[in-house]
Amino acid sequence: MNYQRTYKGTIWTNHALQRLEQRGIRQGDAWATWSKPDSSKYSKSRGGWVYTRTWRTERIEVVAKQNDKKEWIILSVWGKTVHTKSTKPTQHKSNFWHQFSHLFTNPVRKYYK
């Protein structure tokens, strides 16, 4: 992918650009996370604000701070796969009625394994 050092009014550190490349995150998605986050919080240990946004099944986090000129610097970016209700695998409880119903829906498979 082709990443830009300055993107839509923000400055991206080499570290942030490397993380985008390594993690396969599009710069536009990271920028949108920063510009319109679901949440944000100040992180003293990271030295800036952490902006978070969930896109379908991926949560992207962007660390950014302002320099002395009040320009926004993107310091780092990472993503994590998340499961929402619609993407979680369903689990069936193995109870008597569930097993009993399978006798009638899959009788051949049950006895001829």
N, C-alpha and C positions, 0 to 999 in steps of 0.2 A: 504494500500500500504506500501511497505517497502522502507523507505527513508534512505539515508546514510549521515552521518555527513560530510564526505569528499567524493566528487564525481568528478571524472575526473579532478583532480588537483585543485579543489575549496573547500573552507571550508564553510559550511552552518551553520548559527546560529540556535539555537533552535526556535527562532521566525519564521525564514524562513521555517523550516521544519513543524512547526505547521500550517503555512498558506497554504503550499502545501496540507497538509492533509485536512484542513477545506474546501479548495476551490476545491479539487479534481483535482489538477494539477499534471501531472506527472513530476518527477524530471528531466527526460531527456528533456522534452519540455522546462522547465525553463532554463536548462543549455544551450540548443541550442539557446534560445532567447538571453542569455548573450553572447555566443560565436559568433553568427552570427546574430546580430540584424538588423532590418529594419532601426532603428534610435536609437540614444542615445543622452543624454544631461546630463550636470552636474546639480545636484540639491543641492544647499547649505542647504536647509531646511531638506532634507533627508540624508545629510552627505555622499553622494556618487553619482555615476552615475546611471541613470535610462535607462535601455535597453528595447526596445520595439520591438515586432515582432508579426505579425498577422498570425495565423494558421487557414486557412479556415474561420470560423466564430468567432474565439476567438482571442482577442488581449491580449497577455501576457506581463506583465511588471515586470522587475527584478531590484532591487536596489542592487548595489554592490560597494565595495571599496577595496582598497589595504591596508593591514596592514603595520607595520614597516618593516617586512621581505619581502615585495612586493608580499605577497600571496593574492589572491583574496578571499574576504569574501562576501558571498551572504547574504544580510541583510533581504530582504523581497521579496515576490512574490505575485502578484495578477493577475486576469484575468477578462476580460470583453467581453461579447458577442457583436459582431459588425455585421452590415448588409452590405454586398457588393451588387453591382448591381444585381448579380445573386441570392442573397438570400432575397432581399427586396420583400415584398409582393407587387404585382402589384395593382395599383388603377386605376379604370376606371373613367374618367370624366363623370358625369351624364349630358349629353347634349341631345338635341333633336334627333340627328341621332343615338346615342347609344341606347336610349330608343326605338326609332322607329325600329331598327334592332331586338330588343328583341321580338317585336310583332310577327315577323315571325319565330324566332328560338325557342321560348318557348311560343306558344299561349295558351296551356292548363294550364300551371302553372300560367300564368298571370290572367286568369279569374276564376280559380277554387281553390283559396286559402282557 
